[in-house]
Amino acid sequence: MLPGIRQFDLTGRAAIITGGSKGLGLAMAAGLASAGADVLLVSRNEAEIVSAAERIAADFGHRAVGISADVSRSEDCETMVTRALDEYGKIDILINNAGVNVRGAIDQLSYDQFREVQRVNVDGLWLATRAVVPTMKAARSGRIINIASTLGLVGLEDRTPYATSKGAVVQMTRALALELAPWNICVNAICPGPFLTPMNEPIAEAEQTKKFILGAVALGRWGRMEEIQGAAIFLASDAASYMVGSLLTVDGGWTAR
């Protein structure tokens, strides 16, 4: 008999989600918990991340722990892994979601602003991945899901820091996928389009933004938080066991044009 829906069952799996206190990170953490996973949520804001973990534990009845850590600091990433192993004894899934954005024309931004986006979005992903790889190699199994963006695939004006960082995430995903496949560690990326996250709320009501959503996005609307969950559950599950180095777009049809 062919396997069925239980391929998506994450019962007994342990996951780390960086940037898990709000937005897409919190939505994906809730999605994994709804499928049975125990989760460790990571954020720089301790009050927010502890509260988020408590909500997930209450809503889904699975273990959820929130810790404060800065993924752009190597020592914080090591602490994150140690805490996950202390809590769950293993790490099956890593979702590299922590990220920041700075918008503006290149001649209106400072180099420090550009570097800050790379420090979190690129360096942080590399450091978090490096920290979990030894554990996953020892288990000869793992799922690493990098949150890239449609802006890692297409361009948009006034987004050089963010687009540069997400282009790097796309290429890092491909390189890591080839490097880690011999240990049955499947590395893939999700490329979200325009979701109405806290990061995007400040520009949501601008006329230019509204015109873009209607003109560029086939569905003509922002993505809802729950609409990222299916992709995360899929890539974390046995259903995606033959996917390595893939870029899964969840963008309402933006990149289909």
Backbone as a ProteinNet text record, in pm:
[ID]
protein_1_A
[PRIMARY]
MLPGIRQFDLTGRAAIITGGSKGLGLAMAAGLASAGADVLLVSRNEAEIVSAAERIAADFGHRAVGISADVSRSEDCETMVTRALDEYGKIDILINNAGVNVRGAIDQLSYDQFREVQRVNVDGLWLATRAVVPTMKAARSGRIINIASTLGLVGLEDRTPYATSKGAVVQMTRALALELAPWNICVNAICPGPFLTPMNEPIAEAEQTKKFILGAVALGRWGRMEEIQGAAIFLASDAASYMVGSLLTVDGGWTAR
[TERTIARY]
85.2	0	88.4	49.6	124.6	100.9	204.4	186.4	84.2	14	-89.9	-63	-168.4	-161.1	-64.6	-35	53.7	196.3	225.9	356.9	378.6	271	280	277.1	275.2	271.1	410.2	419.6	547.5	556.1	469.9	471.7	608.2	662.5	792.9	910.2	886.7	995.4	1021.1	1144.4	1183.9	1234.9	1183.1	1214.7	1262.2	1357.1	1398.5	1346.6	1284.6	1238.6	1298.1	1387.4	1443.8	1349.4	1354.7	1258.8	1116.6	1096.6	969.5	868.2	892.1	801.9	680.1	686	575.3	585.2	488.2	490.3	497.1	573.1	582.7	645.9	742.2	806.9	709.3	627.2	526.8	424.2	383.4	286.8	342.1	468.8	527.6	546.9	584.4	597.4	463.8	357.5	224.1	185.9	222	192	261	389	461.9	403.3	368	307.5	173.4	96.7	-33.2	-17.4	98.9	126.4	194.8	217.9	269.3	408.1	477.1	616.6	626.7	735.2	777.5	867.5	855.5	925.7	1005.6	1118.5	1199	1199.3	1141.8	1131.8	1244.3	1299.2	1414.7	1385.6	1420.5	1406.5	1498.6	1529.8	1609.7	1526.7	1393.8	1305.4	1254.5	1308.3	1277.2	1130.1	1071.4	931.2	840.6	864.8	781.2	794.3	915.7	935.3	881.2	894.6	837.7	685.6	625.8	481.1	433.5	507	469.7	473.3	576.7	588.3	474.9	439.8	329.5	198.5	177	54.3	49.3	161.2	164.5	141.2	205.3	186	40.4	-21.4	-161.1	-255	-225.6	-315	-306.4	-187.1	-168.9	-131	-101.3	-73.8	58.9	149.7	284.1	384.5	500.4	600.4	649.6	658.6	708.9	788.8	909.9	1000.1	1046.4	1050.3	1100.5	1227.1	1329	1454.4	1500.1	1571.3	1627.7	1767.1	1788.2	1920	1929.1	2049.3	2079.1	2154	2089.6	2150.1	2275.3	2297.9	2420.2	2540.9	2519.4	2627.6	2650.5	2771.2	2802.1	2772.1	2808	2786.9	2638.6	2553.7	2409.8	2353.6	2405.4	2359.3	2397.2	2516	2556.7	2468.5	2435.4	2345.5	2207.5	2159.8	2030.5	2026.8	2132.5	2139.2	2145.7	2228.3	2239	2104.2	2031.4	1900.1	1802.5	1803.7	1714.9	1745.8	1874	1912.4	1877.8	1891	1853.4	1703.1	1625	1479	1425.2	1478.2	1416.6	1507.9	1637.2	1729.7	1771.9	1720.5	1754	1705.5	1748.9	1701.2	1672.6	1547.4	1508.7	1492.6	1453	1413	1470.9	1525.2	1565.1	1497.7	1421.9	1368.8	1444.4	1524.3	1600.7	1513.4	1443.2	1347.7	1388.1	1476	1511.3	1559.2	1505.3	1544.8	1501.2	1569.8	1535.7	1533.6	1476.5	1465.3	1489.6	1556.4	1572.9	1538.3	1447.7	1405.7	1461.2	1486.7	1532.4	1625.9	1638.7	1730.8	1874.8	1961.1	2098.1	2171.5	2141.9	2212	2148.3	2043.2	1980.3	2005	2077.5	2106.7	2254.5	2283.2	2422.7	2476.9	2607	2669.4	2638.3	2632.3	2599.3	2460	2365.1	2231.4	2235.3	2310.8	2324.5	2386.5	2493.4	2563.5	2478.1	2394.8	2309.2	2212.9	2158.4	2067.9	2143.3	2264	2341.9	2381.5	2413.4	2457.4	2349.5	2226.2	2117.2	2070.4	2040.4	1975.5	2068.5	2196.5	2290.6	2382.6	2455.2	2545.8	2468.7	2352.1	2273.3	2226.8	2185.8	2144.4	2261.9	2377.3	2496.3	2538.5	2536.4	2579.1	2480.9	2351.8	2252	2262.1	2281.8	2295.1	2421.3	2532.4	2656.9	2641.8	2563.9	2548.3	2469	2371.1	2287.6	2343	2428.9	2474.2	2541.1	2629.3	2690.2	2588	2484.7	2379.8	2304.9	2272.2	2200	2287.6	2416.3	2506.4	2516	2523.8	2532.5	2408.5	2293.6	2167.9	2146.2	2227.5	2213.5	2071.6	2021.3	1885.5	1863.6	1783.6	1749	1678.1	1608.9	1542.4	1583.3	1641.3	1675	1595.1	1515.7	1428	1470	1522.6	1565.6	1454	1425.2	1324.3	1393.7	1383.4	1437.4	1327.7	1303.3	1199.3	1187.9	1074.8	1066.6	1169.5	1210.1	1313.3	1452.6	1464.2	1586	1583.5	1467.4	1448.9	1424.8	1358.5	1329.9	1372.5	1383	1427.2	1312.2	1340.2	1244.1	1323.5	1285.3	1360.9	1354.2	1457.1	1466.6	1473.8	1526.8	1535.2	1673.6	1777.2	1908	1957.9	1944.5	1994.6	1920.9	1788.5	1708	1721	1710.9	1720.8	1857.7	1962.7	2097	2104.6	2049.5	2055.6	1976.8	1861.9	1779	1831.6	1899.9	1971.1	2079.8	2147.4	2249.7	2187.4	2070	2002.8	1968.5	1924.1	1893.9	2017.8	2130.5	2251.7	2309.8	2297.3	2342.9	2260.6	2131.1	2044.5	2092.3	2124.1	2168.7	2302	2394.7	2525.9	2516.1	2439.1	2422	2349.5	2254.8	2180.6	2274.2	2367.4	2463	2561	2601.8	2700.3	2645.3	2517.4	2461.5	2376.5	2347.3	2265.9	2323.5	2457.1	2510	2473	2434.2	2391.8	2238.6	2170.6	2023.8	1966.9	2040.3	1992.1	1940.8	1811.1	1748.3	1736.6	1804.5	1802.6	1722.1	1620.2	1535.4	1501.2	1437.5	1399.5	1254.7	1192.2	1062.3	1086.4	1024.4	1036	899.2	871.3	742	734.2	613.9	587	540.4	447.7	403.5	303.2	351.5	266.2	254.4	138	116.6	171.5	303.2	374.4	397.3	438.8	473.7	579.7	668.2	771.3	710.7	596.2	534.6	419.2	371.5	258.1	283.2	406.4	426.7	404	413.9	397.5	267	185.1	67.2	-33.9	-48.8	-151.6	-100.9	26.1	79.1	17.3	-15.8	-80.3	7.8	138.8	231	226.6	216.5	209.4	80	-31.2	-160.7	-161.8	-104.4	-97.5	-10.8	97.6	184.8	112.1	43.5	-26.8	-128.9	-203.4	-306.1	-245	-131.9	-74.2	21	95.1	200.5	160.8	71	32.9	-93	-84.4	-196.5	-324.9	-313.5	-433	-480.2	-398.4	-440	-458.1	-385.1	-399.4	-271.9	-262.6	-155.5	-176.5	-67.6	-77.5	-117.8	-195.6	-234.4	-135.1	-117	-14.6	-29.4	-152.1	-172.1	-136.6	-121.8	-93.6	53.2	137.1	276.2	292.5	194.5	210.6	222.1	143.8	146.5	283.2	348.5	481.4	582.4	573.3	667.1	645.7	520.4	490.5	538.8	511.8	552.3	703.5	780.8	925.7	986.1	917.7	967.2	933	844.8	787.4	850.7	809.1	855.6	807.1	702.7	649.3	750.4	847.1	947.1	1082.8	1084.9	1211.8	1298.3	1240.4	1318.5	1339.4	1319.4	1341.1	1468.2	1561	1688.8	1726.6	1753.4	1794.1	1681.3	1557.3	1442	1403.9	1343.8	1292.8	1142.1	1069.1	923.8	864.6	807.5	750.9	607.8	579.9	444.9	416.5	374.3	377	252.6	144.1	21.4	29.9	135.7	151.9	240.8	312	398.7	502.9	576.5	685	635.9	504.7	451.7	438.1	441.9	421.6	548.1
-120.2	0	124.7	222.6	347.1	426.2	499.4	581.2	690.6	727.4	828.2	950.8	1001	1129.2	1128	1012.7	1008.3	1049	1061.8	1115.8	1255.2	1325.5	1462.4	1469.5	1354.5	1348.3	1376.2	1476.5	1514.1	1473.9	1383.8	1339.6	1282.3	1328.4	1281.2	1356.8	1449.5	1529.3	1653.2	1699.2	1819	1923.2	2044.3	2149.6	2276.2	2342.7	2477.8	2573.2	2681.8	2786	2917.9	2976.1	3106.3	3216.1	3329	3435.4	3388.2	3313.9	3245.8	3318	3443.1	3511.6	3572.2	3592.4	3659.2	3632.3	3681.6	3671.8	3530.2	3511.7	3380.1	3277.3	3318.1	3223.4	3164.3	3247.9	3199.3	3112.5	3152.8	3073.4	2935.3	2928.2	2798.7	2712.6	2775.1	2700.3	2639.9	2717	2666.2	2554.7	2569.3	2464.7	2334.3	2339.6	2218	2156.2	2240.5	2188.8	2123.4	2180	2122.1	1984.4	1959.6	1829.7	1733.9	1777.8	1687.4	1716.2	1815.3	1840	1914.5	1888.7	1972.4	2080.7	2203.2	2315	2395.7	2445.7	2542.8	2670.3	2776.3	2903.7	2996	3069.8	3155.5	3297	3394.9	3535.2	3617.9	3738.1	3827.5	3889.3	3886.9	3945.8	3836.9	3833.5	3723.3	3719.9	3834.7	3836.6	3785.8	3829.3	3786.6	3637.5	3585.4	3445.6	3350.8	3387.1	3303.8	3302.1	3417	3425.5	3343.5	3351.5	3276.1	3126.3	3080.8	2937.9	2891.9	2974.5	2938.3	2925.6	3013.6	3007.5	2880	2842.9	2722.7	2598.4	2591.8	2477.2	2465.2	2578.5	2576.8	2538.6	2586	2562.6	2419.9	2359.5	2232.2	2115.6	2143.3	2035.7	1966.2	2030	1975.8	2068.1	2015.3	2094.4	2208.6	2325	2443	2525.6	2558.6	2635.7	2758.2	2871.6	2992.6	3040.3	3071.5	3121.8	3245.9	3331.9	3452.1	3421.2	3449.2	3429.1	3513.5	3555.1	3632	3539.1	3500.4	3400.1	3451.3	3581.3	3633.7	3622.6	3567.4	3542.3	3392.1	3349.2	3206.6	3141.1	3207.7	3148.7	3132.1	3223.5	3210.7	3091.2	3066.9	2951.8	2820.8	2816.5	2696.5	2676	2784.6	2776.1	2727.3	2774.5	2732.5	2581.2	2527.2	2383.8	2305.5	2352.8	2285.4	2281	2390.3	2394.7	2298.1	2293.2	2201.1	2056.7	2023.2	1886	1855.6	1953.6	1933.7	1908.2	1981	1970.2	1845.9	1815.7	1713.7	1596.4	1610.5	1501.1	1485.8	1568.3	1559.7	1684.7	1701.5	1810.9	1750.1	1741.5	1684.8	1790.7	1910.6	2014.5	2148.6	2222.5	2361.4	2448.1	2547.3	2648.3	2778.3	2817.9	2943.1	3057.2	3119.8	3223	3363.3	3374.3	3506.3	3598.3	3719.3	3811.8	3953.8	4047.9	4189.6	4249.1	4369.1	4435.1	4584.6	4643.6	4788.5	4829.7	4924.9	4970.7	5109.1	5135.8	5268	5262.3	5376	5385	5371.2	5318.5	5289.2	5413.2	5530.6	5651.3	5715.7	5650.8	5699.7	5606.2	5498	5400.8	5405.8	5373.6	5366.5	5225.7	5216.1	5083.8	4999.7	5064.5	4989.9	4928.2	4998.8	4942.6	4820.8	4832.7	4719.9	4600.4	4623.5	4513.8	4448.5	4526	4469.3	4365.8	4394.4	4298.2	4170.9	4184.7	4065.4	3988.9	4061.5	3998.1	3905.8	3951	3869.2	3766.1	3811	3723.9	3619	3651.7	3559	3495.2	3578.5	3524	3441.2	3491.1	3420	3284.6	3275.6	3147.1	3050.2	3098.4	3013	2963.1	3052.2	3014.5	2916.9	2940.3	2849	2711.6	2708.7	2580.8	2508.4	2580.1	2518.4	2456.9	2521.9	2473.5	2343.7	2325.1	2204	2087.7	2115.6	2010.6	1891.9	1911.8	1794.1	1697.2	1750.4	1665	1590.3	1659.6	1594.5	1492.7	1523.4	1426.5	1299.3	1316.2	1199.5	1112.6	1176.7	1102.8	1054.3	1105.5	1075.6	1104.5	1218.3	1258.4	1402.6	1473.1	1609.6	1683.4	1787.6	1877.8	2019.8	2089.6	2230.1	2309.1	2402.1	2482.2	2627.5	2684	2823.2	2911	3018.8	3110.9	3217.3	3197.7	3293.5	3396.6	3425.7	3522.4	3521.8	3566.7	3590.5	3695.2	3780.9	3879.7	3818	3689.3	3617.5	3566.1	3580.9	3530.3	3642.4	3748.9	3862.6	3990.4	4098.1	4223.9	4317.3	4414.6	4519.7	4640.6	4756.4	4876.5	4907.8	4975.6	5018.9	4901.9	4789.4	4670.8	4605.1	4681.7	4617.1	4537.6	4586	4503.8	4370.5	4375.1	4255.2	4158.9	4211.9	4125.1	4058.4	4132.4	4074.4	3959.4	3981.7	3877.8	3754.4	3771.9	3656.7	3583.6	3656.5	3588	3498.6	3547.6	3466.1	3342.9	3357.6	3243.5	3137.2	3180.7	3085.6	3004.9	3070.4	3000	2917.7	2967.4	2889	2761.4	2771.2	2653.5	2548.2	2588.7	2493.9	2429.3	2511.3	2458	2363.9	2403.5	2317.8	2188.6	2196.6	2076.4	1970.9	2012.6	1918.1	1867.4	1955.7	1919.3	1819.3	1835.3	1757.5	1639.3	1628.1	1515.9	1378.8	1359	1226.4	1180.7	1273.5	1237.9	1233.6	1235.1	1234.5	1358.1	1467.3	1596	1672.7	1693.1	1756.6	1906.4	1984	2129.8	2188.5	2263.8	2328.5	2469.3	2544.8	2681.5	2708.3	2791.9	2849.5	2993.6	3032.7	3170.4	3237.5	3299.6	3365.4	3491.6	3519.4	3646.6	3749.1	3836.4	3941.8	3891.1	3863.8	3829.7	3953.3	3971.1	4088.5	4062.9	4057.1	4034.9	4169.5	4166.2	4291.8	4371.2	4301.5	4369	4450.2	4403.3	4469.6	4562.6	4556.1	4639	4788.8	4840.8	4984.4	5034.7	4947.5	4992.4	4942.9	4872.1	4806.3	4903.5	5020.4	5114.5	5216.3	5210.7	5303.6	5273.3	5375.6	5356.4	5275.5	5298.8	5224.3	5075.1	5044.1	4904.4	4840.3	4909.7	4856.3	4829.2	4920	4899.8	4779.3	4761.6	4647.4	4516.4	4509	4385.9	4350.3	4447.4	4421.4	4391.4	4455.4	4440.4	4324	4292.7	4191.3	4055.1	4052.1	3926.5	3873.1	3752.8	3698	3691	3656.7	3648.9	3786.1	3887.2	4024	4056	3988.8	4014.7	3973.2	4016.2	3971.9	3825.7	3756.6	3622.8	3628.9	3529.8	3518.3	3427.5	3450.3	3377.7	3226.7	3177.2	3032	2972.3	3056.5	3005.7	2968.5	2993.6	2947.6	2813	2772.9	2655.2	2525.7	2511.5	2386.9	2358.9	2462.5	2445.2	2402.3	2462.4	2428.4	2285.5	2246.6	2109.9	2010.1	2038.5	1949.4	1927.8	2036	2022.8	1961.1	1973.6	1913.7	1765.6	1718.1	1584.4	1481.5	1355.1	1246.5	1263	1342.2	1362.1	1430.6	1501.6	1573.9	1505.1	1374.7	1303.7	1297.3	1325.7	1322.8	1464.3	1565	1704	1756.5	1798.2	1850.8	1969.2	2082.7	2200	2266.6	2241.3	2298.3	2433.8	2515.9	2646.6	2643.7	2646.5	2636.2	2775.1	2828.4	2963.2	2958.1	3047.9	3066.2	3214.8	3256.8	3399.2	3450.7	3373.3	3421	3438.2	3383.4	3393.4	3506.8	3572.1	3683.1	3639.5	3533.8	3491.7	3410.9	3388.1	3318.3	3411	3540	3636.9	3649.2
0	0	0	-79.9	-83.9	43.9	89.9	210.6	186.3	291.1	277.6	360.6	420.8	488.7	606.1	663.3	779.2	744.2	618.3	579.7	637.5	665.1	714.6	867.1	932.7	1078.6	1135.7	1220.5	1282.3	1428.7	1470.4	1609.5	1646.4	1758.8	1803.8	1745.5	1653.4	1595.6	1682.8	1680.6	1755	1656	1667.8	1571.4	1640.5	1576.5	1615.6	1509.5	1552.9	1459.6	1505.4	1426.6	1461.7	1414.1	1482.8	1450.2	1473.3	1582.6	1602.9	1687.9	1722.4	1815.4	1748.3	1615.8	1546.9	1396.9	1322.6	1177.5	1126	1019.8	956.2	1047.9	1129.4	1219.7	1318.2	1379.2	1474.1	1402.8	1282.6	1206.8	1173.9	1132.2	1098.7	1222.8	1334.8	1459.5	1499.4	1486.7	1517.3	1421.2	1295.1	1198.1	1231.7	1266.3	1303.2	1429.5	1527.5	1650.4	1621.2	1528.8	1494.7	1431	1369	1307.1	1403.4	1527.6	1629.8	1681.4	1627.2	1665.4	1797.7	1869.7	1981.4	1924.4	1975.6	1913	2013.2	1966.6	2039.9	1957.4	2011.8	1942.2	1987.9	1893.1	1921.2	1872.7	1955.7	1919	2006.7	1963.1	2047.2	2159.5	2144.3	2244.2	2337.6	2460.8	2551.3	2590.8	2622.1	2664.1	2553.6	2430.7	2317.9	2291.1	2297.9	2259.5	2365.2	2491.1	2597.7	2586.7	2560.5	2544.9	2425.1	2313.6	2194.2	2220	2288.8	2320.2	2410.4	2506.9	2597.4	2520.7	2424	2343.5	2260.1	2199.4	2116.8	2201.9	2317.9	2406.3	2449.2	2479.4	2523.1	2409	2288	2174.8	2121.2	2125.5	2055.5	2146.2	2271.9	2365.1	2345.8	2272	2255.4	2323.9	2353.9	2424.3	2335.9	2395.8	2325.8	2424.4	2385.7	2471.4	2393.1	2458.4	2395.3	2462.4	2382.8	2439.9	2363.7	2435.6	2375.6	2321.8	2192.8	2131.5	2005.8	1974.6	1853.3	1758.1	1647.8	1559.7	1490.2	1492.2	1430.7	1523.5	1641.7	1737.2	1748.6	1718.3	1717.3	1850.8	1961.3	2092.7	2125.1	2073.3	2094.5	2018.9	1900.4	1822	1891.1	1949.7	2023.4	2146.4	2214.3	2329.6	2287.4	2174.2	2119.1	2097.2	2039.3	2013.1	2143.7	2235.3	2366.1	2436.3	2433	2499	2431.6	2298.6	2227.7	2263.7	2271.5	2307.1	2452.5	2539.4	2679.4	2691.8	2613.8	2623.4	2553.9	2434	2349.6	2314.6	2342.8	2317	2173.5	2085.5	1943.1	1872.1	1748.6	1663.6	1526.1	1490.5	1361.3	1254.1	1295.8	1200.8	1245.2	1151.4	1175	1070.4	1114.1	1022.5	1047.2	950	956.8	906.8	1000.7	963.3	1008.9	1107	1160.7	1049.1	1046.7	941.3	971.1	907	918.5	778.9	768.4	639.1	656.8	560.6	553.9	411.5	396.6	264.4	236.9	109	70.1	-48.8	-117.9	-231.2	-181.8	-267.3	-226.1	-176.2	-234.4	-191.3	-68.9	-14.7	107.4	226.3	200.6	305.1	340.6	465.7	507.6	485.1	480.2	468.9	592.2	708	829.6	820.6	761.2	743.7	650.6	543.4	451.3	521.5	596.9	662.7	772.3	839.6	944.3	886.8	769.1	705.1	668.6	617	582.3	708	815.6	940.2	995.7	993.8	1047.5	945.4	823.8	725.5	665.3	654	590.4	694.8	768.9	870.3	973.4	1015.4	1115.4	1067.4	942	886.2	881	839.4	829.3	967.5	1066.1	1200.9	1265.7	1249.3	1306.2	1242.8	1111.8	1042.5	1087.3	1094.9	1138.9	1277.4	1363.3	1499.8	1507.9	1418.8	1426.7	1345.4	1249.8	1158.1	1228.6	1326.7	1390	1449.3	1512.1	1568.9	1459.7	1351.7	1242.8	1170.9	1156	1093.7	1177.7	1308.2	1396.4	1385	1364.9	1350.3	1207.7	1115	972.1	924.3	968.7	931.6	972.4	896.4	934.3	823.3	862.4	768.2	803.1	707.9	725.1	622.7	672.3	586.1	600.1	493.8	494.1	438.7	507.1	457.8	373.5	243.5	147.3	118.1	-6.5	-43.2	-195.1	-243.9	-388	-430	-335.7	-368.6	-373.8	-351.4	-384.7	-527.3	-593.8	-730.2	-830.9	-786.8	-873.9	-803.2	-877.7	-820	-787.6	-702.9	-669.8	-624.1	-673.1	-640.2	-490.9	-443.5	-303.4	-205.5	-251	-164	-172.9	-204.6	-226.2	-105.5	18.5	130.6	141.8	137.2	157.8	39.7	-82.6	-200.2	-207.9	-173.8	-172	-71.9	46.8	150.3	109.5	47.7	13.7	-110.4	-198.4	-306.5	-251	-145.9	-80	-14.8	44.7	107.2	2.1	-113.6	-221.5	-257.9	-277.8	-316.5	-201.5	-78.6	35	48.2	21.4	26.1	-72.7	-192.6	-294.4	-255.8	-208.5	-171.9	-52.5	49.1	166.4	131.1	39.7	-0.1	-56.1	-139.8	-197.8	-92.5	-4.2	97.7	199.1	235.6	346.5	303	175.7	127.9	163.7	162.7	199	339.5	427.4	563.3	575.3	461	460.8	530.8	521	570.3	449.2	443.8	327.7	352.5	270.7	283.3	168.2	201.7	102.6	149.5	63.8	100.1	62.9	142.3	108.4	67.2	-42.7	-91.6	-79.4	35.6	50.9	-34.1	-79	-145.1	-43.4	-81.9	9.7	113.1	231.5	345.4	434.7	495.5	578.6	719	726.4	852	921.1	1047.8	1114.5	1037.6	965.8	887	773.1	719.7	604.5	641.3	763.9	802.8	782.7	805.8	788.4	646	545.7	407.2	345	421.5	364.9	305.6	366.2	322.4	220.3	185.7	85.2	-50.9	-125.8	-256.5	-350.7	-346.9	-432.7	-399.9	-270.8	-228.7	-276.1	-259.2	-302.2	-452.3	-530.2	-674.7	-709	-634.4	-659.1	-630.3	-517.6	-480.9	-587.5	-635.4	-737.7	-873.5	-904.5	-1037.2	-1052.8	-947.8	-960.1	-905.5	-807.4	-743.7	-810.2	-865.6	-941.9	-859.7	-733.1	-648	-600.7	-622.3	-593	-446.7	-359.3	-216.1	-142.8	-16	71.5	111.6	140.2	195.9	342.2	385.3	525.7	598.4	726.7	801.9	789.8	796.2	791.2	655.2	554.3	420.4	399.4	498.2	492.6	560.6	638.5	723.3	644.4	539.8	462.4	402.9	351.5	291.9	397.9	517.2	624.1	672.5	693	736.6	632	506.6	397.6	396.1	396.1	387.4	512.6	626.1	750.3	761.1	676.8	693.4	600.6	619.6	533.4	390.5	370.6	236.1	144.3	202	122.3	125.6	151.9	170.3	44.4	-72.8	-197.4	-252.9	-168	-209.7	-145.1	-226.8	-180	-269.4	-208.8	-285.1	-360.3	-320.3	-389.2	-331.6	-415.3	-375.7	-394.7	-285.6	-289.4	-274.9	-383	-378.6	-325.9	-232.5	-177.3	-188.4	-307.7	-338.1	-409.5	-408.9	-472.2	-622	-682.2	-827.4	-873.2	-782.2	-819.3	-922.5	-892.7	-982.9	-1102	-1112	-1230.5	-1349.4	-1324.5	-1435.3	-1519.4
[MASK]
+++++++++++++++++++++++++++++++++++++++++++++++++++++++++++++++++++++++++++++++++++++++++++++++++++++++++++++++++++++++++++++++++++++++++++++++++++++++++++++++++++++++++++++++++++++++++++++++++++++++++++++++++++++++++++++++++++++++++++++++++++++++++++++++++

